[in-house]
Amino acid sequence: MQRLIVKVALFAFMWISAGLPAPASEPEIVSVRKIWDRGEHNAFTDLIRFQDRWWCTFREAKDHGPSLGQVRVIVSADGEKWESAALLEEREVDLRDPKLSIMPDGRLMLLMGGSVYRGTPFGTRSPRVSFSADGRQWTSPRKVLAEDHWLWRATWHDGWAWSVSKLGEGGDPRRGMLYRSRDGLDWEWITEFRLPNNTWNASETTLRFMPDGELIALVRPEWIGSSRAPYTEWTWTKLKHRLGGPNFIRLPTGELWATSRGYGQTATTTLARMTRDSYDPALTLPSGGDCSYAGMVWHDDLLWISYYSSHEGKTSVYLATIRFKN
């Protein structure tokens, strides 16, 4: 056995020294379980590891469309048994797409979209933000930015929260605006995403910083962007696959893995290999119909993914664990 380990280590050293890319990992499902179905329609999830517990958030409403949504936060010590920790609501406002992040001071920050329909499919909207020191007691949702904005997900880096607001709803083009903030309340405009061929259609966006400071954006409906400080100039790649609810994560190996709604004969929740200019679906989670919008966390050598799906009838929240093999 020791001789085998030495041979494997020597092979890895020679491979890296030769400048060759690491052998691609293959994902396999370890487990999938339904963790919440108590609302009529449970959707648009996010997941985080905070204070040695799992925290998952999502929207509860009558249906996917313009109904009045509340934001539920649930908690688990082991990922198997879950309980409700909080329910955030605002009178006559549809709260949806909640996204969790941990601030530099150790508090949780929760970004949400807040829409007021007034008898129309879209009406007006603006982002909401709430804060919590324990995941259970939250400040009342507070408006940030101007009407018609929607800060979709925040990523913290060197004391700043970075987020893209999708500006414009109910049709194309949507416009992506890059912002940053020290406290989640006051947001500083950085640039507008100007996609190739004067395409302005930029919507839901997840941002991640690489170890060397490069900033990568995965953008609905079909774009990957990359930029370096001060992040005002971007390089764009148009993908062959449509995206919905895009998210991605960098593993300790340096590999990037993304989740999105997959669009085929039926919608699915897809896990894909990703680089700064490619997106290749590799695994489909048990899912179908109204689905996707995943949270992603690397913990105990597994990728933990929260998502929602209606493949078993009722639209419910699921938790999957994924193992990677070389």
Secondary structure, DSSP 8 states (H G I E B T S, - for coil): -HHHHHHHHHHHHHHHHTT------EEEEEEEEEEE--SSEEEEEEEEEETTEEEEEEEEESSSSSS--EEEEEEESSSSS-EEEEEE--TT-EEEEEEEEE-TTS-EEEEEEEEE-TTSSS-EEEEEEEEESSSSS----EE-S-TT--EEEEEEETTEEEEEEEE--SSS--EEEEEEESSSSS-EEEEE--BGGGB----SEEEEE-TTS-EEEEETTTEEEEE-TT--S-EEEE-SS--SS-EEEE-TTS-EEEEEEEESSSEEEEEEEEETTEEEEEEEES--SS-EEEEEEEETTEEEEEEEE-TTSS-EEEEEEEEEE-
